[in-house]
Amino acid sequence: MITKCLFPVAGYGTRFLPATKAMPKEMLPIVDKPLVQYGVEESVEAGLTEIGFVTGRGKRAIEDHFDTNYELEHQIQGSGKEILLDGIRELINKSTFSYTRQTAMNGLGHAILTGKSIIGDNAFGVVLADDLCFGEGSGVLAQMVKLYRQFRCSIVAIEEIPSSDTHKYGVIAGESMGDGLYHITDMVEKPTPEEAPSNLAIIGRYILTPDIFEILENTKPGKGGEVQITDALKIQAKNSRVLAYKFKGRRFDCGSISGFVAATNYCYQKFFAEESSDKVVPLTKSFK
Ligand code: UTP
């Protein structure tokens, strides 16, 4: 059983400055809901209700978001607006939230290693909230948990990208097992199009087995001077087995301005457009 999910949210979100000067990137709203709430909803839908955040300076708003605000609740009582808090209340009731701090921005691999004290000796999910995913049928993490039950190894979500974008991602080489699954044979972090072993890029959803922590402890800083999760996964793939899964659904890179705007338009069309402009319909109605 996997029950834990790690959210590394310590990054500075410099691409969104000045918006992220005093506010966490993960709290930027897609229409009316912060990015991180979409991620937590996806995690809870997958059965991962023990949520762990790896935070940093200036991320207090995330803790406050996943807590009850009695003053606000009292204020809006009887106003008809309580429904707008239903989704977040439900999440808070269904989940537990733990926090640990990454004291230096040494990369995603280092952030995940910082989460070891929350995760312990368990397989766990990782969600990068700035990758907003809408799964087909079920959420992307739920699709991956189902595969984990079958294969019992680390699994990364992948997507086909244009070769001009390889420098933004970890890119895999793998042998197809059918049904969108690949047995990973190699991985390169942010390669040039010439160096890239394929056009299959790792996106922000992972299931990791706990032996990744020992590997991360011994992983030296790689590309950009940061401890890269890709480098650790490459070793794990050699030691045992790591699968890549071409998920069913859509993903928006909300860490970039263009991806953020595309996600906003998509959500507005999908959840709001048919409603009249003065009728407030919470996106949370999409959360079961
Ligand atoms: P990004 O590099 O996309 O996020 O890291 P960033 O650094 O916040 O954004 P920019 O590039 O400055 O605009 C991917 C994810 O990994 C987390 C980030 O919070 C983000 O969710 N991360 C990255 C950490 O938690 N710690 C790190 O040291 C690095």
Boltz pocket constraint, residues with backbone or C-beta under 6 A from the ligand:
constraints:
  - pocket:
      binder: B
      contacts: [[A, 8], [A, 9], [A, 10], [A, 11], [A, 12], [A, 13], [A, 14], [A, 15], [A, 16], [A, 25], [A, 54], [A, 102], [A, 104], [A, 105], [A, 106], [A, 107], [A, 108], [A, 110], [A, 111], [A, 127], [A, 128], [A, 129], [A, 130], [A, 255]]
      max_distance: 6.0
